[in-house]
Amino acid sequence: MHKKVFCNWKTYLGVGETQTLAAEIVEYAGSAKGIVLLPSAELLASVAHVIEGTSVEMGAQTSSVHRHGAYTGQLDPENLHTLGCQYVLVGHSEQRAAAPMPASHFIAQATTALEVGLIPVICIGETRQQRDAGDAAAVVREQLRGLEDIADPDEFFIAYEPVWAIGTGEAATVEDVTQMCEYVKSIMGERTAILYGGSVTAETVGAFATQPLISGFLIGGASTKTTTLFPILDVLRSS
């Protein structure tokens, strides 16, 4: 596949379900690269075992701003890298909503991830209220503030997920997404790789896959079942 696919399993799956799904994805992928699994933290080690030596990659759903130290309950990015993670989500909208932080916090999180060899996937996106008010670009600009100072565009991904489209069944239009991709690239540079996420299905993914501004997809609930994930991957393979 020429488009990267990140499968954000959130906390939908148990131990057995995770191992089974990871094994099925490994079999589906064969030698083809481009699939990244993002299991919950307690399942990373078991997924690492299943995908070892295969083309499938792994990432974490978050990591700490800090490395080793007295940070109870946080995820040391260096240990995540040692476990086999190549990527880490930064600032997913569900985290931003649960524990609001300034943009500087997520930039610091991305910085620490880069220092230990992880590739950050920085999540951005506006709410429906912000879009309807004409503030989508301003919101995204604030979420990106400072990122251009810490990393080369080749060292990270931007995941554009309009909050109103996550898990709602309401996908953004191709025009909405390409306009935002153009805006992000005007800030971060033309080499910036941008993912789209937000109610991606086999029916909607094809139109986005033809857009050169979109480098891949961040898929949530649809990535937790082969009956919904594999049809998406089939479309991407043939596009």
C-alpha positions in Angstrom: 0.0 0.0 0.0 1.3 3.5 -0.8 -0.9 5.0 2.0 0.1 4.4 5.6 -2.7 3.0 7.9 -2.6 3.5 11.6 -5.1 1.3 13.6 -6.0 3.0 16.8 -7.6 0.3 18.9 -8.2 2.6 21.9 -9.4 0.3 24.7 -11.9 -1.7 22.7 -10.1 -5.1 22.8 -9.2 -7.6 25.5 -6.0 -9.6 25.5 -7.2 -12.6 23.5 -9.0 -10.4 21.0 -5.9 -8.3 20.5 -3.6 -11.2 19.9 -6.1 -12.8 17.4 -6.6 -9.6 15.5 -2.9 -8.8 15.3 -2.2 -12.3 13.9 -5.0 -11.9 11.3 -3.6 -8.6 10.2 -0.1 -10.0 9.9 -1.5 -12.8 7.7 -3.4 -10.3 5.6 -0.4 -8.0 5.2 2.1 -10.6 4.2 5.2 -8.8 3.1 3.4 -5.5 2.3 4.4 -2.6 4.5 2.2 0.3 5.7 0.1 -1.0 8.6 0.7 0.3 12.1 -1.1 -1.2 15.1 -1.8 1.1 18.1 -3.0 -1.2 21.0 -3.6 0.0 24.5 -0.5 0.2 26.7 -1.0 -3.0 28.7 -1.2 -5.0 25.4 1.9 -3.6 23.7 4.2 -6.5 24.7 1.8 -9.2 23.5 1.3 -7.4 20.2 5.1 -7.0 19.8 5.4 -10.7 20.2 2.8 -11.4 17.5 4.2 -9.0 14.9 7.9 -9.7 15.5 9.7 -10.3 12.2 6.8 -9.2 10.1 6.0 -6.1 8.0 3.5 -4.8 10.5 4.6 -2.0 12.8 3.5 -0.9 16.2 3.0 2.4 18.1 1.6 3.6 21.4 -1.5 5.7 22.0 0.4 8.2 24.1 3.6 8.7 26.0 4.9 10.9 28.8 6.6 14.2 28.4 9.2 12.8 30.7 11.7 10.0 30.5 12.8 7.9 33.5 11.8 9.3 36.9 9.2 9.6 39.6 6.2 9.9 37.2 3.6 7.4 38.5 1.2 6.1 36.0 2.9 7.6 33.0 4.4 5.9 30.0 8.2 6.3 29.5 8.8 6.9 25.8 12.2 5.2 26.0 10.6 2.0 27.4 8.0 2.2 24.7 10.7 2.3 22.0 12.5 -0.6 23.7 9.2 -2.6 23.6 9.1 -2.3 19.9 7.1 0.9 19.3 8.1 2.9 16.3 5.4 5.5 16.6 3.3 7.4 19.3 0.1 9.4 19.1 0.4 12.9 20.5 -2.6 15.0 21.5 -5.5 12.8 20.3 -8.7 14.7 20.7 -10.1 12.2 23.3 -7.0 13.0 25.5 -7.3 16.8 24.8 -10.9 16.7 25.9 -10.3 14.6 29.0 -7.4 16.6 30.3 -7.0 19.9 28.5 -3.4 21.0 28.1 -1.8 23.9 26.2 -0.3 23.3 22.8 3.2 23.5 24.4 2.5 20.3 26.4 2.0 18.3 23.3 5.0 19.9 21.6 7.1 18.9 24.6 5.6 15.4 24.4 6.6 15.2 20.7 10.1 16.5 21.5 10.7 13.8 24.1 9.4 11.1 21.7 11.8 12.3 19.0 14.7 12.2 21.4 14.2 8.5 22.1 13.7 7.5 18.4 9.9 7.4 18.3 8.0 9.0 15.4 5.3 11.3 16.7 1.8 11.3 15.1 0.5 14.7 16.2 -3.3 14.8 16.2 -5.1 18.0 15.3 -8.7 19.0 14.5 -11.5 21.3 15.4 -15.0 20.7 16.9 -18.2 21.2 15.0 -18.8 24.5 16.9 -15.4 25.8 16.0 -15.8 24.9 12.3 -19.3 26.4 12.1 -17.9 29.6 13.6 -15.2 29.8 10.9 -12.4 29.1 13.4 -11.1 25.7 12.2 -7.8 27.1 10.7 -7.1 29.2 13.8 -7.7 26.2 16.1 -5.3 24.0 14.0 -2.7 26.7 13.9 -2.7 26.9 17.7 -2.4 23.1 18.0 0.6 23.2 15.7 2.3 26.2 17.4 6.0 25.5 18.0 6.2 22.2 16.1 8.0 23.8 13.2 10.8 24.8 15.6 11.5 21.3 17.0 11.5 18.9 14.1 12.1 18.4 10.4 8.9 17.5 8.4 10.4 14.1 7.7 10.4 13.2 11.4 6.7 13.1 12.2 3.2 12.7 10.9 0.2 15.1 11.3 -3.1 13.4 11.8 -6.1 15.6 10.9 -9.2 14.4 12.7 -12.0 16.8 12.8 -13.5 16.1 16.2 -17.0 16.1 14.9 -16.2 13.2 12.6 -14.6 10.9 15.1 -16.9 7.9 15.8 -20.0 9.8 14.6 -20.4 8.3 11.2 -20.1 11.8 9.7 -17.0 12.0 7.5 -15.6 15.3 6.4 -15.8 16.0 2.7 -12.8 15.6 0.5 -12.8 19.4 0.0 -12.8 20.0 3.7 -9.8 17.7 4.2 -7.7 18.8 1.3 -8.2 22.5 2.2 -6.9 21.7 5.7 -4.0 19.7 4.3 -3.0 22.7 2.2 -3.2 24.9 5.2 -1.1 22.6 7.3 1.5 22.3 4.6 1.7 26.1 4.3 2.7 26.2 7.9 4.8 23.0 8.3 6.3 22.6 4.8 5.4 20.7 1.7 7.1 17.5 2.8 4.8 17.2 5.8 3.0 13.8 5.8 -0.7 14.2 6.7 -3.1 11.5 7.8 -6.9 11.7 7.7 -9.1 10.2 10.4 -12.7 10.5 11.2 -15.3 7.8 10.5 -13.2 6.2 7.7 -15.0 3.3 6.0 -14.6 1.2 2.9 -17.2 3.4 1.3 -15.5 6.7 2.0 -11.8 5.9 2.0 -11.4 5.6 -1.8 -12.2 9.3 -2.5 -9.6 10.3 0.1 -7.0 7.8 -1.1 -6.8 9.5 -4.5 -5.7 12.8 -3.0 -1.9 13.3 -3.1 -2.0 15.6 -0.1 -3.2 12.7 2.1 -0.4 10.3 3.1 -2.5 7.8 5.0 -5.2 7.2 7.5 -5.8 7.0 11.3 -8.6 4.6 11.8 -10.4 4.0 15.1 -13.3 1.7 15.7 -13.3 0.3 12.2 -9.8 -1.0 12.7 -10.9 -3.3 15.6 -12.7 -5.9 13.4 -11.5 -7.6 10.3 -15.0 -7.3 8.8 -14.6 -3.5 8.6 -10.8 -3.1 8.4 -10.0 -5.5 5.6 -12.5 -3.9 3.2 -10.8 -0.5 3.8 -7.3 -2.1 3.2 -8.6 -3.8 0.0 -9.7 -0.4 -1.3 -6.3 1.1 -0.5 -4.5 -1.8 -2.1 -6.3 -1.3 -5.4 -6.2 2.5 -5.4 
